[in-house]
């Protein structure tokens, strides 16, 4: 395990081909040796295990070395209260720095904070600009948010064609909210079979809370053709 502090992120990745236990041991060793990439990954693994306070410590250590994803994850911890008290202002600051230094997830999270006014003054125009920057980098969640801006007419003229285009891009990119919104747009055009196929894909990765909310909404009959089969597809994945 010697010399791990000198490994590049690519070299670390190349050595992560053993068992889960071996992989975890290598990552932990790299984190303890001071490798920012390993510290970030180890922090995420600890977070996944429910060891939130320990995860915050590793994200902080990596962020101090300038690791942007670690800084973004530290923001997430403050945003959601993982291992630390909720501090929306501190979360927004982490996201802002990560965004300004070029991290697409920082851009997305900072834009979300600006949209909602979470920890920072609400500024939907600035939010939309950041969502566009993240979308250019391939962030599907940002694409979905842009679709919402155009559907709801936030700081832009309401434009359903543009909304539909961004929802389609978000859906293709794998965002479950984008897939659901894309299905809505397709159903509105009478393309029910295609819409149901996208709802089924949405159900594969959507959170239980989203599936429940979406199924309940579809049962209201707001989208003709999806009232019965749509909820069934969402619930099958639960």
Secondary structure, 3 states (H helix, E strand, C coil): CCCHHHCCHHHHHHCCCCCHHHHHHHHHHHHHCCCHHHHHHHHHHHHHCCCHHHHHHHHHHHHHCCCHHHHHHHHHHHHHCCCCCCCHHHHHHHHHHHHHCCCHHHHHHHHHHHHHCCCCCCCHHHHHHHHHHHHHCCCHHHHHHHHHHHHHCCCCCCCHHHHHHHHHHHHHCCCHHHHHHHHHHHHHCCCHHHHHHHHHHHHHHCCHHHHHHHHHHHCCCCCCCCCCHHHHHHHHCC
